[in-house]
Amino acid sequence: QVQLVESGGGLVQPGGSLRLSCAASGSDFSLYVMGWYRQAPGKQRELVAIMTGGGNTDYADSVQGRFTVSRDNAKNTVYLQMNSLKSEDTAVYYCHVRHYTYVHDYWGQGTQVTVSS
């Protein structure tokens, strides 16, 4: 059974930084795309950043150059380093893992990130 445990959310001032972590268990995650989505109040869930098992990445235009996704395959953990945070980054951030064949995908429980002075 796949489990995703997120940590690292919280309240930060504009211009600040946060690092999110998502520890996965229950499968061979080297075969999964791992990453992050977010959902702000009244908006649809959107992709933030993802990374394949081979290290290829994809970012939303709105976070390019500010956020960095990384993963430690030995620990089955994906990270999201968020710098130069803006108020519009306020959202619930969800960890997501997807098998490269699209057969399975799983979501974390979400962690709140609030950017406010």
Buried (B, 14 or more C-beta within 10 A) or exposed (E): EBEBBBEBBEEBEEEBEBBBBBBBEEBEBBBBBBBBBBBBEEEEBEBBBBBBBEEEEBBBEEBEEBBBBBBEBEEBBBBBBBBEBEEEBBBBBBBBBBBEEEEEEBBBEBBEBBBEE
